[in-house]
Amino acid sequence: MNLPVIWFGVIIAAWVLFFVLEGFDFGVGMIAGLARRPLHERDAAVRTIAPTWDGNEVWLVGAIGLMFAIFPDWYASVLSSLYLPMVLILLALAARGVALEFRGKYHGEGEERWKDRCDAIMAWSSLLVVALWGAVVAVLARGLAIDEQGEVMGGGWSRSIDPLLTWEAAAGALGAVLAALLVGALFLSLRTTGPLRDWSRGLAVRTGSVLAVGTLAVAVLSGQFVVAVLVVPAAVAVAGAQLRREGLAFTAGAVTIALATVLGLAWHAPTLVPSTLDATWSITMDSAVTSDFSLELISWAALFIMPAVVIYQAFSYWIFRKRISSARVTTA
């Protein structure tokens, strides 16, 4: 049994779950704060993600924790070279969490202004997180300036900033924002009734169309035609939204993000982080893996922990599966 390969697959699966589950959370957050919809519709949008958003972040903890435990050199190269975007991501995640938790804590005069401010913080923090993650994944697919000793070259601010100042990082950031808006809109069309459901479906069609065309353009201009595979699920999501097949559309949107994550993080497998200086200096599974004893110990622990997390989260989504009305409530 090749435990390093199995654990690499588990880590990629954890990242996929994080980006898919938090993808529509971030998308809903951006929509609620930036779309200028009526307050009662924004309330309905926030209620669709309120019971589960914090549980989704367990996969971020799991993915990074497993990178540290299984492939410590992979973890060290990524977090040390890209520490600035990682810090910004953590701060933005904290801001989004505070906005979500405190949004409904104030009642009385000025309640709408309070919610407007919380929605704005939630939207811009969500946008920042999504854009930075998209840029980071694109940078990792491209590679880092790793030297012969396995260290990422550079120092100071430039070590974290320079990798982000590339067209790949910009394309990744824009693609991630569009993908989050797509699945966020599809999630709202799947989980709400009334005017927000219809409006979200239209937003998904427009966003998905731009994403599909943009992805195809990137594939052609870069010569990396494997990227064009993402066009297929994005197009299916658009078609499903147009045909009011909301379950199919949301599934296709989730597949789009999942495929993008796998391509970005496993593009060069078994190389974990390619060196842009010399391919022989790249960080590979064999060079980065921890000891056999640690692998076996972690594997036995994971047999009990990971299924429990999956079952609990699936149960949470099943409990909160019913649609939420976005119609205005009037009193006689």
C-alpha positions as CSV (number, residue, x, y, z in Angstrom):
1,M,0.0,0.0,0.0
2,N,1.5,3.3,-1.1
3,L,0.5,5.5,1.8
4,P,2.1,8.8,0.5
5,V,0.0,8.5,-2.7
6,I,-3.2,7.7,-0.7
7,W,-2.6,10.6,1.6
8,F,-1.9,13.0,-1.3
9,G,-5.3,12.0,-2.6
10,V,-6.9,12.6,0.8
11,I,-5.3,16.1,1.0
12,I,-6.5,17.0,-2.5
13,A,-10.0,15.8,-1.5
14,A,-9.9,18.0,1.6
15,W,-9.0,21.0,-0.5
16,V,-11.8,20.1,-3.0
17,L,-14.3,19.9,-0.1
18,F,-13.2,23.2,1.3
19,F,-13.2,25.1,-2.0
20,V,-16.6,23.6,-3.1
21,L,-18.4,24.1,0.2
22,E,-16.9,27.4,1.1
23,G,-17.1,28.4,-2.6
24,F,-20.9,28.8,-2.5
25,D,-20.6,30.4,1.0
26,F,-18.3,33.0,-0.4
27,G,-20.5,33.5,-3.4
28,V,-23.6,34.0,-1.3
29,G,-21.6,36.5,0.8
30,M,-20.5,38.5,-2.2
31,I,-24.0,38.5,-3.6
32,A,-25.7,39.5,-0.4
33,G,-23.3,42.5,0.1
34,L,-22.8,43.7,-3.5
35,A,-26.0,42.9,-5.4
36,R,-28.1,45.7,-3.8
37,R,-31.0,43.4,-3.3
38,P,-33.8,44.4,-0.8
39,L,-33.1,43.7,2.8
40,H,-35.6,40.8,3.1
41,E,-33.9,39.0,0.2
42,R,-30.4,39.6,1.7
43,D,-31.8,38.1,5.0
44,A,-33.0,35.1,3.1
45,A,-29.6,34.7,1.4
46,V,-27.7,34.8,4.7
47,R,-30.0,32.3,6.3
48,T,-29.1,29.7,3.6
49,I,-25.5,29.6,4.8
50,A,-25.8,30.6,8.4
51,P,-26.2,27.1,9.9
52,T,-23.2,25.5,8.0
53,W,-20.6,28.1,7.0
54,D,-18.4,27.6,10.0
55,G,-18.5,23.8,9.7
56,N,-17.2,24.1,6.1
57,E,-14.0,25.6,7.4
58,V,-13.0,22.4,9.1
59,W,-11.7,21.2,5.7
60,L,-9.3,24.1,5.5
61,V,-7.9,23.1,8.9
62,G,-7.8,19.5,7.8
63,A,-6.1,20.2,4.5
64,I,-3.4,22.4,6.0
65,G,-2.9,20.2,9.0
66,L,-2.5,17.1,6.8
67,M,0.0,18.9,4.6
68,F,2.0,19.7,7.7
69,A,1.8,16.1,9.1
70,I,2.2,14.1,5.9
71,F,4.4,16.3,3.6
72,P,6.1,18.9,5.9
73,D,8.4,20.2,3.2
74,W,5.3,20.9,1.0
75,Y,3.7,22.8,3.8
76,A,6.9,24.7,4.6
77,S,7.5,25.8,1.0
78,V,3.9,27.0,0.4
79,L,3.3,28.8,3.7
80,S,6.8,30.3,3.9
81,S,6.9,31.7,0.4
82,L,3.2,32.8,0.3
83,Y,2.9,34.0,3.9
84,L,1.5,37.4,3.0
85,P,-1.5,36.2,1.0
86,M,-2.1,33.5,3.7
87,V,-2.1,36.1,6.5
88,L,-4.5,38.2,4.4
89,I,-6.7,35.2,3.8
90,L,-6.9,34.5,7.6
91,L,-7.7,38.1,8.4
92,A,-10.4,38.2,5.8
93,L,-11.9,34.9,7.0
94,A,-12.0,36.4,10.5
95,A,-13.7,39.5,9.3
96,R,-16.3,37.5,7.4
97,G,-17.0,35.4,10.4
98,V,-17.5,38.4,12.6
99,A,-19.9,40.0,10.0
100,L,-22.0,36.9,9.8
101,E,-22.2,36.3,13.5
102,F,-22.9,39.9,14.5
103,R,-25.3,40.7,11.6
104,G,-28.4,39.6,13.5
105,K,-27.3,40.8,16.9
106,Y,-28.6,44.4,16.6
107,H,-32.3,45.2,16.7
108,G,-34.2,48.4,16.8
109,E,-33.6,51.8,15.2
110,G,-30.8,51.6,12.7
111,E,-31.0,47.9,12.2
112,E,-31.0,48.1,8.4
113,R,-27.8,50.3,8.4
114,W,-26.2,47.8,10.8
115,K,-27.0,45.0,8.4
116,D,-25.8,47.0,5.4
117,R,-22.4,47.5,7.0
118,C,-22.1,43.8,8.0
119,D,-23.1,42.7,4.5
120,A,-20.5,45.0,3.0
121,I,-17.8,43.6,5.3
122,M,-18.9,40.1,4.5
123,A,-19.0,40.7,0.7
124,W,-15.5,42.4,0.5
125,S,-13.9,39.9,2.8
126,S,-15.4,37.0,0.8
127,L,-14.2,38.6,-2.4
128,L,-10.7,39.0,-1.0
129,V,-10.5,35.4,0.2
130,V,-11.7,34.0,-3.1
131,A,-9.4,36.1,-5.2
132,L,-6.3,35.3,-3.1
133,W,-7.0,31.6,-3.0
134,G,-7.5,31.6,-6.8
135,A,-4.2,33.4,-7.2
136,V,-2.4,31.1,-4.8
137,V,-3.6,27.9,-6.5
138,A,-2.6,29.3,-9.9
139,V,0.9,30.2,-8.5
140,L,1.3,26.6,-7.1
141,A,0.3,25.2,-10.5
142,R,3.0,27.3,-12.2
143,G,5.6,26.6,-9.5
144,L,7.9,28.5,-7.2
145,A,11.6,29.6,-7.3
146,I,13.0,26.7,-5.3
147,D,16.7,26.4,-5.2
148,E,19.0,23.3,-4.9
149,Q,18.5,23.2,-1.1
150,G,14.7,23.1,-1.4
151,E,14.4,26.7,-0.2
152,V,12.2,29.2,-2.0
153,M,14.4,32.1,-3.2
154,G,13.8,35.7,-2.3
155,G,13.4,37.7,0.8
156,G,11.3,40.4,2.4
157,W,8.0,41.4,0.8
158,S,9.0,40.4,-2.7
159,R,9.1,36.7,-1.7
160,S,5.3,36.7,-1.3
161,I,4.3,39.5,-3.7
162,D,6.3,38.6,-6.8
163,P,4.6,35.3,-7.4
164,L,1.2,37.1,-7.4
165,L,2.3,39.6,-10.0
166,T,1.9,37.2,-12.9
167,W,-0.8,36.7,-15.5
168,E,-1.5,33.2,-14.1
169,A,-2.2,34.6,-10.7
170,A,-4.5,37.3,-12.1
171,A,-6.4,34.7,-14.2
172,G,-6.7,32.4,-11.2
173,A,-8.0,35.2,-9.0
174,L,-10.6,36.3,-11.6
175,G,-11.6,32.7,-12.4
176,A,-12.1,31.9,-8.7
177,V,-14.3,35.0,-8.2
178,L,-16.5,34.1,-11.2
179,A,-16.7,30.4,-10.0
180,A,-17.7,31.5,-6.5
181,L,-20.4,33.8,-7.8
182,L,-21.7,31.0,-10.1
183,V,-22.0,28.4,-7.3
184,G,-23.3,31.0,-4.9
185,A,-26.1,32.1,-7.3
186,L,-26.9,28.4,-8.0
187,F,-27.0,27.6,-4.3
188,L,-29.5,30.5,-3.8
189,S,-31.6,29.3,-6.6
190,L,-31.6,25.8,-5.1
191,R,-32.3,26.9,-1.5
192,T,-34.7,29.8,-1.8
193,T,-38.2,30.5,-3.2
194,G,-39.7,33.8,-4.5
195,P,-37.9,36.6,-6.3
196,L,-34.4,35.8,-5.1
197,R,-34.6,32.4,-6.6
198,D,-35.5,33.7,-10.1
199,W,-32.9,36.6,-9.9
200,S,-30.2,34.2,-8.8
201,R,-30.8,31.9,-11.7
202,G,-30.3,34.7,-14.1
203,L,-27.1,35.8,-12.4
204,A,-25.8,32.2,-12.6
205,V,-26.5,32.1,-16.4
206,R,-24.5,35.4,-16.9
207,T,-21.7,34.5,-14.6
208,G,-21.3,31.0,-15.9
209,S,-21.2,32.2,-19.5
210,V,-18.4,34.6,-18.7
211,L,-16.5,31.9,-16.8
212,A,-16.8,29.4,-19.6
213,V,-15.7,31.9,-22.3
214,G,-12.9,33.2,-20.2
215,T,-11.6,29.7,-19.3
216,L,-11.6,28.7,-23.0
217,A,-9.7,31.9,-23.8
218,V,-7.1,31.2,-21.1
219,A,-6.7,27.6,-22.5
220,V,-6.1,28.8,-26.0
221,L,-3.8,31.8,-25.2
222,S,-1.7,29.8,-22.7
223,G,-1.5,26.6,-24.8
224,Q,-2.6,24.6,-21.8
225,F,-5.6,23.0,-23.5
226,V,-6.3,20.7,-20.5
227,V,-7.7,23.7,-18.8
228,A,-10.5,23.7,-21.4
229,V,-12.0,20.7,-19.6
230,L,-13.5,23.2,-17.1
231,V,-15.6,24.7,-19.9
232,V,-17.8,21.5,-20.0
233,P,-19.2,21.6,-16.4
234,A,-19.5,25.4,-16.5
235,A,-21.6,25.1,-19.7
236,V,-23.7,22.4,-18.1
237,A,-24.3,24.7,-15.1
238,V,-25.5,27.5,-17.4
239,A,-27.7,25.2,-19.4
240,G,-29.2,23.7,-16.2
241,A,-29.9,27.2,-14.8
242,Q,-31.6,28.2,-18.1
243,L,-33.7,25.0,-18.0
244,R,-34.6,25.4,-14.3
245,R,-32.8,22.2,-13.5
246,E,-31.3,23.7,-10.3
247,G,-29.9,20.5,-8.8
248,L,-28.1,19.6,-12.0
249,A,-26.8,23.2,-12.4
250,F,-25.5,23.3,-8.9
251,T,-23.8,19.9,-9.2
252,A,-22.1,21.0,-12.4
253,G,-20.9,24.3,-10.8
254,A,-19.5,22.3,-7.9
255,V,-17.7,19.9,-10.4
256,T,-16.2,23.0,-12.1
257,I,-14.6,24.1,-8.8
258,A,-13.5,20.5,-7.9
259,L,-11.8,20.0,-11.3
260,A,-10.1,23.4,-11.1
261,T,-8.8,22.5,-7.6
262,V,-7.5,19.1,-8.7
263,L,-5.8,20.6,-11.8
264,G,-4.2,23.4,-9.8
265,L,-2.9,21.3,-6.9
266,A,-2.2,18.0,-8.7
267,W,-1.1,19.3,-12.1
268,H,2.5,18.1,-11.7
269,A,2.0,15.0,-9.5
270,P,4.0,13.2,-8.1
271,T,5.7,16.6,-8.0
272,L,4.1,18.7,-5.2
273,V,5.7,22.0,-6.0
274,P,7.7,22.4,-9.2
275,S,10.8,24.5,-9.3
276,T,10.7,27.3,-11.9
277,L,14.5,27.4,-11.7
278,D,15.4,23.7,-12.3
279,A,13.0,20.8,-12.5
280,T,15.4,18.6,-10.5
281,W,15.0,20.9,-7.5
282,S,11.3,20.4,-7.3
283,I,9.6,19.2,-4.1
284,T,8.2,15.7,-4.7
285,M,6.2,13.2,-2.7
286,D,9.2,11.1,-2.0
287,S,11.4,13.9,-0.9
288,A,8.7,15.6,1.2
289,V,7.0,12.7,3.0
290,T,7.3,12.2,6.7
291,S,8.5,9.0,8.4
292,D,6.8,5.6,7.9
293,F,5.9,5.5,11.6
294,S,4.2,8.9,11.4
295,L,2.3,7.8,8.3
296,E,0.9,4.7,10.0
297,L,0.0,6.5,13.2
298,I,-1.9,9.3,11.3
299,S,-3.6,6.7,9.1
300,W,-5.0,4.8,12.0
301,A,-6.3,8.0,13.7
302,A,-7.9,9.2,10.4
303,L,-9.9,6.0,10.1
304,F,-12.0,7.1,13.1
305,I,-11.9,10.9,12.7
306,M,-12.5,11.6,9.1
307,P,-15.7,9.5,8.6
308,A,-17.2,11.1,11.7
309,V,-16.6,14.6,10.3
310,V,-18.1,13.6,6.9
311,I,-21.2,12.0,8.5
312,Y,-21.7,15.0,10.8
313,Q,-21.5,17.5,8.0
314,A,-23.7,15.5,5.7
315,F,-26.3,15.3,8.5
316,S,-26.1,19.1,9.0
317,Y,-26.9,19.7,5.4
318,W,-29.7,17.2,5.5
319,I,-31.3,18.9,8.5
320,F,-31.2,22.4,6.8
321,R,-32.2,21.2,3.3
322,K,-35.5,23.0,3.0
323,R,-35.9,26.1,0.9
324,I,-36.1,29.5,2.5
325,S,-38.7,32.1,1.3
326,S,-37.3,35.4,0.0
327,A,-40.8,37.0,-0.4
328,R,-41.5,40.1,1.5
329,V,-43.5,39.5,4.7
330,T,-46.3,42.0,5.2
331,T,-48.5,42.5,8.2
332,A,-52.1,43.6,8.2
